[in-house]
């Protein structure tokens, strides 16, 4: 057993851990980073990056379908084997590349599990690491549905590594992962089902737009089973049989569980360092320090913060941790953060919810727009395109926005810029946008 001493030890090599490691090393500190799975973390290996590659193929197929008979003779078909091979080109070199970048920067690396021995010491494989400051950035892992036969349920990680996509797929859960993967599987021509335990999927988004999205996906072919609690899963020959309350029964080839994610802390022995945590993650203050130790930080999906579990938020938290490790005294202040469900059509949201806006009519004005017949959406034959803009009645500044369309991801980012700059839609009247484009539609939303 060898003992080492560092200025900073980071546990986890995802977006947050990597940011802190490079910032601390660049400032001249002696830094070590510990990883137990694959160098690079969830987003680039098992999350948003590879998922968006699959989404790209689904977009191409869906566009060709909408334009069939309008200049396009045949709709595109997805080759799952070719698509997964293309996806691999984005992830296969990441672990080695990330490791090399650490080593070239002089950051010492340990590829083993880590656990606390006390508030300054970590057991890392057969080694002991002592540190003046410690950063926990271990992210989150897929939840496991506690039901008889749970061993037959695979995770989002498994879906992104499927060599073959079977004819029938069931997704358990009503969040964005289920919806996005179901949309991809549908575009690949599979029989797709979503099972959710209540009747409120995508609960963080505008319920009107969620209902419209569900209706659209249902029309496209996804089967929804709401208010359905699964009780048992069995395997009969090559098929999986799902049983639920009220005589629910369904056979399928593949089951993907997407019932949320859990902070990845079970193996860290946090109790030995007197680090507080809840089911939402490690408890931290506004400086992202753990409640009992000013020298131990937690950021990203493993921390119980007000920030959404999104990569830009993770990076923002990591940047603040790095500044505070280097002598800063900054508190986290989250801006309005856009969130997108990459289905077809896409669903996007930023700022205050429709619930809050509706509950305060004296404060907020809601502008509803059905843009389905607008040129931007007609030219690609979109079935539905909707927008809601929430403005402050006194200032006219945008306080929230919600979009449902194939261009929702672009539109929500435009609004994010306006909100950051405290601009109104009226302020855009003097801006000349490229026309025709989704951006040029902004002035018509006023």
N, C-alpha and C positions, 0 to 999 in steps of 0.2 A: 504493500500500500504506500502510495506516494502522496505527500501533502504539498499543495501549492497555495500561493497567496496572490490575490488580484485586487485592483482598485474596484473593478466592476465585473460581476458575473451575471450573464443573461441566460435564462432558461427558455429556450424556444427560438427557432430561426425563421419564423414567418415574417410578415411585413413589419410588425412592431419590434420584434427582437432584433432584426437586421438593422433597422433604422437606429436604434439605440447603440448597438455595437459599433457601427461605423462612426457615429458622432462622437462617442466617447474615445474611440481609438484615435480619431483625428485630432482630438484635444490633448493627446499625449498620455492618456491613462492606460494602464495595463489591463487588458480586457480578455475575458474568456466567454465563449458561448457554448451552450450545451444543447444537444438535440438527440432525441431517441428514435425518431422515425425516419424522416427524409429531410435533407437540407432544403429549405425553401418554404415550408409551411403549407397551409391549406389553400390559400387563394390561387397560387400559381400552379399547384400540383393537383389538388382535389376539389377545387372550388370554382370561383368566378371565371378564371382564365380558360380552362379547358371547357367549361360549360358554354361559354360564349362562342367557342369554335363550333360546337354542336348546334347552337342557336343559329349561327350563320348559315349552315346547311338548311335548317328548317325554314329560315327566311327566304332563301333562294327557291326552295320548293313551293312555299306558299305564294310567293309573288308570281311564279309561273302558273300556278293554279288559278289565281285571280284573273290573270290576263289571258287565260285560255279562251280562244275564240275572239280575242281582241288584239290579234297580232301574233299571239303565241299559239302554235299548233298543238303541242303536247306539254303536259305538266312534267316537271322534273321528278325524278325518283331518287331516293337516297340509298346509296350503297353503304351500309353500316360498317363493313370491313374497311372500305376506303376512308370513310369519315374518321374512324377511330385511329387509323394509321396517320392521317393528317393531324389529328389532335395530339398524337404522341410527339410530333415534331416540335410542339410547343412546350412539352413537359419533360421529355426524356433527358435533356442535357442540363436541366435546372439544378438537381442536387450536386452534381460534380462542379458545375460553374459557380454555384453559390459557395461551396466549400473552398474552391480555389480563390475566390475573391476575399474570403475571410483570411486565408493563409497569406495571401499576397499583402494584405493590409497589416499583418502582424497580430491578428486576433487569434488567440489560441482556441482550438476546437476540441470538444469531447463528444463522441458519438455514442452515448450511453444514457440510461435514465438517471434522473437526479432526484434527490430527496433531502429535506432539511434535517440537520442534526441539532442545530440551534439557530438563533437569529443571525449568526455570522458564518455558519458553516454548512456546506452541502456535501453529502455523500454522492459521488458521481462515479458509478461503476466501482472499481477498486481504489479510486482516488478520493482524497479529501480536498475540497476547495474552500479556502477562507477568503472572505470578501468584505471590503469596506461598504460596498453597496451591492444590492442584489435586485435584479429586475425579473419578475415573473411574466412571461409572455408565451404561455403554452397553448393559448387558443381554446377551442371547444371541439367536442366530438359528437357524432350523431347519437341521439337518444335511442334507447332500446325499449321497444314496446313490451311491457310485461304481460304476456299472454301465453297460454299453452301452445307450444309449437313455435315459439319465437325464434328458434334456430333456423327456421325457414325464411325469415325476413332478412333481406339484404339492405345495405345502406346506400346513401348517395355516393360514397366512395366507390362502392362496387359498380353502380350504374355507369360511372365515368370510366370504368375499366372493362366493360363488357365486350368480349370478343365477338359475341353474337347476341343480337337483340331478338328474343323469342316473339312468337306471334301474339301473345297476350301478356299485358303487364298491368299490375295493380300498384297504385301508389297510395300509401296510408298517410294521411295528414292533409291539412287544408292551408298550408303555408306556401311561400313562393317557390320552394324547392319542388314540391309536388306539382304545382302548376307548370313550372318551367319544364321539368323533365317530361311531364305528361304531354305537353305541347310538342316537344321534340319527338317523342315516341309516336305520337299521332302523325306527325309529318313524315315519319319513316314508314307509315302504312300499317301500324300495329293496332290491335284492339286494346283500348286504354280505359282504365277505370281509376277514379279517385274516391277513396273512402275517408270520410271525416266524421268525428264523433259528435259534432253539433252542426248547426245550419249557418254558421258564420265563418266562412273561409276568408283568408286574407284580411283579418280583422283590423289591421292597421291602415287599411286603405278605405277610400270613399265607398260606402256600401252600395250606393247606386251604380257606380262604375263596376264594382265587383259583381253585382247581379247581372249587369250587361255583359261582362266578360264571361261569366259562367254560361249565360244563355248562348253566346256566340260559340264557345268551345263545345257546348252540348250539341249545337246544330252541326258543328264540324265533325262530331263523332265521339267525343269523350263522354263516358258514362259516369255520372256523379251519384254517389250514395251518401247523402247527408244524414245526420242524426243516427249514425250507425256505429255501434260499439262492437268490436271484434272480440270473440270469446275463445276461439280455438282455430288453429291451423294444422292441417294434416297433409301428408304427402301420399297420394295414391298413384302408383305407377310413375308416370312422368309429370303428372298434374299436381298442383297445390290446391287444396280445398279450404276455403275460408268460411268459418261459421261465425254468426253474430247474433245479437239479441233480436227478438221478434222474428225468428225463423229466417234470418238473413243467410244466404248461401251463395257462394260464387267460386268458380274454378278458374284457375289461371296458370300460366307458365312461370311467372316471376313476380315476386312481391318486393317492393322497395319501401322501406320505412322512412318517412320524412316527418317525424313528429317533433321536430325541434332539435336543438343542440344543447349539450351540457358542458359547463366549464371543465376544462381538462386539468383537474386538480387532485384526483383520487390517489395518485401515486406520490404526491409531493411531501406527505407527512407534515402538513402545515401546523398541526398541533404542537409539534416539537419546537417550533419557532414562535408559538403563540400568535399565529396569524389568523385573524377572523375571516370567516367566509359564510355565505349563504348558498342556497341552490342557484342563485343568480350569478355567483362568482365571488372572487376575493373582495372584501370590503375595503374601499379606499376613500381618501378624502379628495378635496378639489385639486390637490397637487399630485394626485394619484399615488400617494403614499399609503401603505397599509396602516390601519388604525393604531397599532401598538408600536410601530417601528418607522421612524422617519427615513431610515436608510434602505428600506425595502419597498420597492414599487411594483405595481401591477398595471398592465395596460393591454388593450385589445380585448378580444372576446372572453378572456379569462377573468376580467375585472368586472365587478358589479357597478358600472357607471351608467349615466344617463345617455351615453352615446349608443347609437344603433350599431348592431354587429355588421358593419360594412367596412371594406378595406380602406376607403379614404378616412374614416373615423379612426380606425386602428392606427394609421400613419400619423394622424394629427395628435393622438394621445402619446404615441411614441416620441414624437418631436418634442412635446412638452416634458416628458420624462427625461429626455436627453439634456434639455436645457437646465432642468432642476438638479440633475446629477452634477452638472458642471458649475453649480453655484447659484442657479436661478431660484426665484421664489414665485413662480407663475402658477396661476390657477386655471383649470380648464374652463373654457367658455365655448360651448358648442354653437355654431351658426345653424341656420336652417339647412338641413341636409336632404338632398334629393334621394329618393328610393325608387327603384324600377323593378317590375316583374317582367322578365323577358319572355312573355308568351306571345301569341299572335292573335289579336293585337296586343301591344304592350300596355301595361298599367303603370302610371307614375304619380308620385306625390311629393310635395314639399311643404314645409311650414305647418300652420295650424290645420286641424282636421275640420271636416264639414260639421261634425257634431258641435265643436266649439264655436264655429262661425254661426251656426243656426241658433245656438243658445244665447248668442249676444248680438241680436239684430241691430241694436242701437250703435254698436261699435264697428260691425263688419258689413260690407256689401258683397253679395255673392253674384257673380256674373256667369250665367250658364250659356254655353255655346254648343249647338249641334253642328259640327263642321263637316259632316259626312258628305255633303254636296259641294264642298269647297273644291276648287281646282286641284289643290295639293293632293287630296285624297281620291278624287274621281279619276285622276290620271293613272293611278295604280289599282283602281277598282276596289277600294277598301269598303268593307261592309258597314263599318261603324267608326266614327271619329268624334269624340266628345271632349269638351274642355270645361273646367270650372276655375274661375279666378276669384280669389278672396282678397278684397281691398279694405284698407282702413278708411272709414267714411270721412274722417277729418283730413287726412293727408293724401289719400289716393294711393299710398304705397301698397305694394303687394305683400300680403301676409301669409298667403298660402296659394297653392295651385294643384289641380288634379287633371290628369290627361288619360284618355284611353284611345290609342291609335297606334299605327305602325311607327309613327314618328314621335311617340310620347317621350322616349329617352332623350331626343334632341331638344324637344320643347321644354322639358323640365330643367334642363341645364341652362337654357336661355333665361328662364325665370330665376334660377339660382343666382345668376349674375345680376339681374335687376334687383333682387332682394338684397344682395350684398351691398350694392351701391345705393340702396334706398331710392331707387328710381320708380317712376310710375309708368304705366303703359302710354300715357299721354306724352311722356318725355321722349318716346320713341318716334313720334310723328316727324321729327326732324332728321331721323336716321335713315339713310338710304341703304336698303338691303339688296342683295342679289335677288333678282326676280326672274321666274317664280321659284320660290324655295319655302320650306317651312318657317324659316326666320322671318320672311317677309309677311307672313300671316299674323305676326305678333301685333302689328299696328291695328289690325281688324278685330282684335280681341278686346279693344278698349270699350 
